[in-house]
Amino acid sequence: MTYIVTDDCIRCRYTDCVEVCPVDCFYAGENMLVINPDECIDCGVCEAECPAEAILPDSDPRAEKWIEINREYSAQWPNITRQVAPPPDADEFKGVQGKFEKYFSPKPAAE
């Protein structure tokens, strides 16, 4: 089993989860994070730390499409190992539905 990040992270990109990950398996896109499912050790500490509730175990039915998205973009985006400030408008996007279609960016993080 592994954990993955869903579109609830888009435009929020809180990095509380990154700070607690013991294996540094998070990767940063321009406006969201992903987890490399092959590096995740299934410890689950990140799930509880996510303010946007964007992290799910792959056994959750809502996670199915996100496994491949996390795998694909973790191979393209830079690894992130430290907490950084979220976007200034992150709280405005917390809980917004359908963010992937409207806001997803395939670009890597600039930092």
Secondary structure as GFF3:
##gff-version 3
##sequence-region A 1 111
A	DSSP	beta_strand	3	5	.	.	.	ID=ss1
A	DSSP	three_ten_helix	7	9	.	.	.	ID=ss2
A	DSSP	alpha_helix	16	20	.	.	.	ID=ss3
A	DSSP	beta_strand	26	28	.	.	.	ID=ss4
A	DSSP	beta_strand	33	35	.	.	.	ID=ss5
A	DSSP	alpha_helix	45	49	.	.	.	ID=ss6
A	DSSP	beta_strand	55	57	.	.	.	ID=ss7
A	DSSP	three_ten_helix	61	63	.	.	.	ID=ss8
A	DSSP	alpha_helix	64	74	.	.	.	ID=ss9
A	DSSP	alpha_helix	90	93	.	.	.	ID=ss10
A	DSSP	alpha_helix	99	103	.	.	.	ID=ss11
###
